[in-house]
Structure formats: C-alpha cells, structure tokens
Amino acid sequence: MQGKKGVKVNFEFDQTTPIYQQLVTQLSELMLTGVYQAGERIPSTTQLSQELHINPATVRKAMNILVDQGLLVKQRGIGMFVTDQSQAMIVKQHQDEFFDEYVVKVIAEAKRLGISQTELMSLIERGYDHGNN
C-alpha cells in the first residue's frame, strides 16, 4: 500500500505468518511510529483491500483484531480511528515481548555462567554505553 502519506505495506505471501497478522503488525508499527496518530481516521476496509490487492475479509479480520486490542475504535458510518492510548499500548506490548525474548534469556545464561546480578548490570551498562558510539 502506498496511500496519501506515502506509506508502504509489504506482504510476504510465502511466509508462514498469515496475511491478516502481517497487516496487524504493519498497521501497529505505523501507529507506533506516528504515521497514524491518535484520533486519526485510517483507510477503510475497502480502500485497504483495493490498495493492497487482498481480500476484504482478510483486511476486516486484521481491523477487528486491532479493535479487540484497543488500538482502533469503530465509529459506525464514519470509519475506524486510532485510539488515544494506542501508541502507549504498542510500546508496552513491545517491552513485554523484549522482556520475554531477550531479558529472560540473558538472565538465565548469566546464572548458568555464574555471573552475579551486579556483574550482569555492569556488563549491560558497558554494552549500553558502547551502543551510543
């Protein structure tokens, strides 16, 4: 999709992730980065399905998930709008995923190697400072 904002949405049709889930992820990222801001109307299901060349039912499924997650709100006869709390909710979701995917594993590996919490914090600070260069 390349709408009025010049936003591109790309799908991996051979990927194991369903198209509707890819659309959920990409629309969430557009909200997170501020392309679609709180209170802003997003393109309709019909517009998205035509622009993206995908089935309207697929778009509808993605939109309903975003509504269920509290990221979009439906206003009957008007359209779908980004909720005020969408960006904060997406950030929280990413933080939770980061914790589960990385932090838990780093702590487990540190314990396995006998690295104390103090030593681990020192390593993290060193890595964090190094990342700023």
N, C-alpha and C positions, 0 to 999 in steps of 0.2 A: 504494500500500500504506500502510496505517496500522495497524501492529502494536501490540504491547504497549507499545512505547516511544513511541508517537505519531509514528512516523517516516513521512514521506510520500515516496513514489516516484512520479514522474510520467513518462509516456512521450509522446513526440511521434510519433504514428503516421504523420504525413505527412512526417516528416523523412527525409533520405537515410540517416541512421545507423540500422543495423538495431536492432531491439528488444533482442536479446541483448547488443549492445555498449552500448546505453544502460543496461541493467541492470548490466553490469560496471562502468561508470563510476559509477553511483549507489551501488552497494554499496561500491566502493572509497572513495568520498567518505565514506560512513557509517563505514568503518573509520578513515579518516584523522582524522575529527573526534571519534572516540572513542565514537560511538553504539554500534558493535560493537567491543568491546575484545578484546585478546589473550586467547586461551583460551576466549572466549565462543562458545557454540553459536548458529548463525544458523538462521533458519527453514528447514524442509525444502523441497525442490523442490516437493512437493505443496502445502505451505502457501503458498509464494510464488506458485505458478501460480494457486491459488484466490483469494488476496487481490488479486493484480494483474490477474486475468482475462486471463492469457496462457497460451499453450500450454506444457505441462510440458517439452516438448523444447527450447523456447526458454530456459526457466529452466535446464535441465540444461546446455545449451551455455554459458551465462554462468557457471554454477558451475564447470564443467570448465576454463574459461579462468582463473578465479580460482585454482583448484587448480594449474594449469600455471604460473601466475605466482608461486606460492608464498605467496599471500595467505590461502588456505584449505587446510585439511587434512581429508581424509575419514577418519572412523573408522567402519569397517564396522559396521552395525547400530545405531550411536549417533547419527551425524549429521555435520555439517560444522562445523568450528571455525576461528576466526580464529587465524592463526599468530602467534607471539611477535614475529616480525620484520615483520609486515605494515605497520604504521604507518611504520617507517623505510624500507621498500621503496617505499611510495607517495610519501613525501616525496622520495626520491631520483628517482623517475620524474618527479615534478612539476618538480624542479630541472632535470633534463635537458631536459624539454620547454621550460621557461622559457629555458634557455640557447639552445637551437636556435631558438626562436620569436622571442626578443627580443634577447638579448645579441649574438648573431652579427650580426643586422641593424643594431643600434646601432653596433657597431664598424665594420662595412662603411660605413655612412653617415658616421660620423666621419672615416674615412680619406678618403672621397670629398670631404668638405668641408675636408680639411687640418687637422683637429683632432688635436692630439697626444694621446698616452696620458695625459700629465699633465693637460692641459686637460679631457680626457674625464672623468678621475677627479674633477676639481674640479666639473664640471657634475653628475656623478652624486651627489656629496656634497651639493651645493646642493639638488638635487632631492629627495634622501633626507631632508634636514633640513626642507625645505619640506613634505614629506608628513606630517610629525609634527604639523603645526599644525592 
